[in-house]
Amino acid sequence: MNTSKYTGDLLVALRLRDVPSERIGQIIAEVESHVADTGEDPQTAFGKAREYAKAVAPSRGDWTSPGMLVRIVWGAATGWALADGTISLILGEEAVFGIRAWIMLALGVLLAGVMIAVLSRDKDVVVDPRSGKPMTLATAPAIGVVLASLAGIAVIVALVLRFVE
Amino acid sequence: MDEKLWPSEWLRGVLSQSILAVVAHAGVDGTYGYAIAQRLEIEGLGKIKGGTLYPILNRLEEDGNVTSWWVGGKGGPGRKTFAITASGRTHLDHRTTQWKRFTERTTALMTQGSTK
């Protein structure tokens, strides 16, 4: 496994453990520096990315930590509100729980807005401790991707449920 | 960890102090990950992998026993350099004294069947 693929996987694993960006930068730089010295494959030297994330940040918890659960529920709720609001508006029906379609859609937009604002604040910038510059990692907005996927799944579920009725 | 050389549970117990001793020996200039792993191998503790070494170094730093900084690496991989702190040295001295007594007793127990 090449180093940039490994550090990308490691970044996602550390993000899912809610490790602060500053620590992530240090951990990734350590891996890059070590394998440059030894010439080893990063997975041989450090083990699987998920397991190494657990070893290096044992106290951070995994995706079941309260912070991550809030985000997961938030992502799913955003997708649901956007999808259900839009479908109900098009069909001219009420959304779930008898909520008006436009209110549901507005709620979805609000939830999405807050989510984007929180994610873009500073969370996704991993600074390289060696240069002080942001690290260029292909998977940098990992949590955003996870949340967007959840929102997408919620959209599909909302669509399926609506047309099954 | 090189389990063929020593039982892995022994290494787990003694590796942190051994790493701290290697860092202490490097003095104020400090030393870096790969050099620490090489030192431990030369000293006969076996081959220590990065995945074992850095979590221990990070814990030593969190506990205030070592300090670290990056050397070079503006355009390349660079090296994270570790040096022992004053409290790290006190900790190491204390543990070394304890370790001597511990090994004396366990050796006596294993060879003579008693520490008395």
Boltz contact constraints between the chains, C-beta under 6 A:
constraints:
  - contact:
      token1: [A, 30]
      token2: [B, 54]
      max_distance: 6.0
  - contact:
      token1: [A, 30]
      token2: [B, 80]
      max_distance: 6.0
  - contact:
      token1: [A, 32]
      token2: [B, 77]
      max_distance: 6.0
  - contact:
      token1: [A, 33]
      token2: [B, 77]
      max_distance: 6.0
  - contact:
      token1: [A, 33]
      token2: [B, 78]
      max_distance: 6.0
  - contact:
      token1: [A, 33]
      token2: [B, 79]
      max_distance: 6.0
  - contact:
      token1: [A, 34]
      token2: [B, 33]
      max_distance: 6.0
  - contact:
      token1: [A, 34]
      token2: [B, 50]
      max_distance: 6.0
  - contact:
      token1: [A, 36]
      token2: [B, 77]
      max_distance: 6.0
  - contact:
      token1: [A, 37]
      token2: [B, 34]
      max_distance: 6.0
  - contact:
      token1: [A, 38]
      token2: [B, 34]
      max_distance: 6.0
  - contact:
      token1: [A, 45]
      token2: [B, 49]
      max_distance: 6.0
  - contact:
      token1: [A, 45]
      token2: [B, 50]
      max_distance: 6.0
  - contact:
      token1: [A, 46]
      token2: [B, 50]
      max_distance: 6.0
  - contact:
      token1: [A, 46]
      token2: [B, 51]
      max_distance: 6.0
  - contact:
      token1: [A, 47]
      token2: [B, 51]
      max_distance: 6.0
  - contact:
      token1: [A, 52]
      token2: [B, 51]
      max_distance: 6.0
  - contact:
      token1: [A, 55]
      token2: [B, 55]
      max_distance: 6.0
  - contact:
      token1: [A, 56]
      token2: [B, 55]
      max_distance: 6.0
  - contact:
      token1: [A, 129]
      token2: [B, 70]
      max_distance: 6.0
  - contact:
      token1: [A, 130]
      token2: [B, 70]
      max_distance: 6.0
  - contact:
      token1: [A, 130]
      token2: [B, 73]
      max_distance: 6.0
  - contact:
      token1: [A, 130]
      token2: [B, 78]
      max_distance: 6.0
  - contact:
      token1: [A, 131]
      token2: [B, 74]
      max_distance: 6.0
